[in-house]
Every structure is written in C-alpha cells, then in structure tokens.
Amino acid sequence: MNIIVWFKRKSAIRKYLKILGPTLKEKYGKKNSYEAREVIDTVRHLKLTEKFVFYALALYCTKEDYEKVVEYPQSMVMDYAMARTAGFNIALASGVFSGSDSASTDSSIDGGGDFGGDT
C-alpha cells in the first residue's frame, strides 16, 4: 500500500471512530452492532469517505451483515476479522481510546460481536 493511501485510510478510520460512532449512537441508540444500512446511510449523511467504508462496517456491524454487504472477490476487500482488527489497531495507535477528549472515549465501539462482548 502506498503511503498516500495508507494516510487516507488511517484518516478515514479515525473519522469513523470519532464522528461516525457517536452519530450512530445518537441516531439509533447504543447497540452492540448496527445494521449495515444504518452505517452506510450515516457515512453518506456525514459526507465521510466511502472508499474505506468496509472498515466502518467491520467496526459497527456483525460479521453476517458485513459479509452480505461487502462485495467480493476476496482479494479486493479484506475479510471481516482483518478489517475489524485494522480498525482497532488504528484506534489504539491514534489514541482514540486514550480518554484525551469526550468524543474519543465514547465512539460506540464496545468490542461486541465476534470479540466477546455482550450481545
């Protein structure tokens, strides 16, 4: 991945965490996961980039919803676990969970779904 794409991806994921998460919680209530349509519609409403929307889907939807929406062939798009892990890694590396501001401490990601949270 070239450096420009890497920075754009990182920026998109940070916005999904800091802007999309709280907006989903505000619009649909706090949930362990959101429907794919809710995530996509909110990304569009907020005018966030859709190029990396599969990361938002992996972070906020169930594996089943992700696999229904994300187009294949597999070589073109990451599977659910890889996309979710990449999103969490960027969140941790960026300090999104550090508690430095109120938006970063409540992005509506609770580790639910396949990673052992309450469902």
ABEGO torsion letter per residue (X at the ends): XBAAAAAAAAAAAAAAAAAAAAAAAAAAEBBABBBAAAAAAAAAAAGBBAAAAAAAAAAABBAAAAAAABBOBAAABBBAAAAAAAAAAAAAAAGAAAGABAAAABAGBAGBEAAGBBX
